[in-house]
Structures are given as C-alpha cells and as structure tokens.
C-alpha cells in the first residue's frame, strides 16, 4: 500500500476531529455557563454565539472555527510527501477541508449537533485558495452590510467561490472547481431553513449586539 495514502487517511481523520471541536458549546459553557444550542437559533455556530452571548464570545468562536478549517489543511498536507501542486496534493487538501467541515456539522465531541459550516469552510478555502476566500469575504461584507442578513451573505459568498475561481482566476483544475461546487451545495443544504425564511420574509436580521438570555 502506498504510504502517502495511509498518511492521507490519517490526515483526513485528524481534520474531521479538528473540525469536531465544538467551539461555541465549550466556550459558552466554560465562560458563560450555558449551552448556546439551548438558546437563540439553537445552532452551535459563531452567528448564534454572537446572537446569544455577544461579540466577546462570538469573535473568538468565529476565529477558532475558521482556524479549524485552515490549520489542518495548511499543516498536515505539507507533511504528506505528495508533490505540491500535483493532482494528488490537490485531492488531499480538498478532502481534508471537506472532512473538517463535516466535523463541524457533525462533531463527535458534541453529540453530532454542530453548526452550519460557514466559518470552517472559509478557513478551508483560505488554505487552498486564499484569493477566492478574500472575494467570498468581500461579498459577504457587502451583502451583510446592506441587508443585515448573515444567512444571505453566507449563501451569496459561497456562490462567489466557484464563480471567482472560474471567472477571475480561470482555474483549470477540475478538482478545485468540483470542490467549490460541492462546498456550495453543502452550505445551501445546511441553510435550507434559512432560505425558506428568507423567501417568506421571516428571517431574523443580525446586528451582533450582546443579548445574554436569563
């Protein structure tokens, strides 16, 4: 058996475990004595942490969730022995991103009740295609600034990912483009209830103000 792929399997498991770190749950319990999954939208993500606990909890949770997608891909992939820029190296990195996102969605350390994967996806995209990641952040910032809908900003930002690598960078790597489309589908799936509320005009706006439940 090719040891590169033994390593790849281990790296993907480690990426999943890294993604499984339930940042919002542990942070809320450690510093505020509550489980964010019992308040607000009942989602274990950075947005609900901002909504329930405010910026003092939301900012570190957001940054750590981004790091969960970025760090394993940047660190572990380079130790694989695969040639940088090769097709196998690209496959490894995108699979590691997807493993980390899967961990965030279904964290083994939190009863498989996770978040919606946007921050961890951003970290992964930042690791494999930083230019496209910056485009996504820009799209999110503009949409959120105009609408105050985090969900709408997230959805349009993830749409911008495949469009950016195809139209701006003219990416010829089918694996990268396929990865972008798959990530887009995952984020739309995790936001399906938000999409229904947006279409009905019932989605809650987000102003990142502190509101700790009693």
WOMO-V520120 format. One record per helix or strand of 3 or more residues. SS is the DSSP state (hx for helix, st for strand). FROM is the first residue (numbers start at 1). TO is the last residue. If there is no record, write none. Layout:
ss:from:to
SS:FROM:TO
SS:FROM:TO
//
This chain:
ss:from:to
hx:3:19
hx:23:32
hx:36:38
hx:46:53
hx:55:79
hx:87:105
hx:108:110
hx:118:128
hx:130:147
hx:150:168
hx:174:190
hx:192:200
//
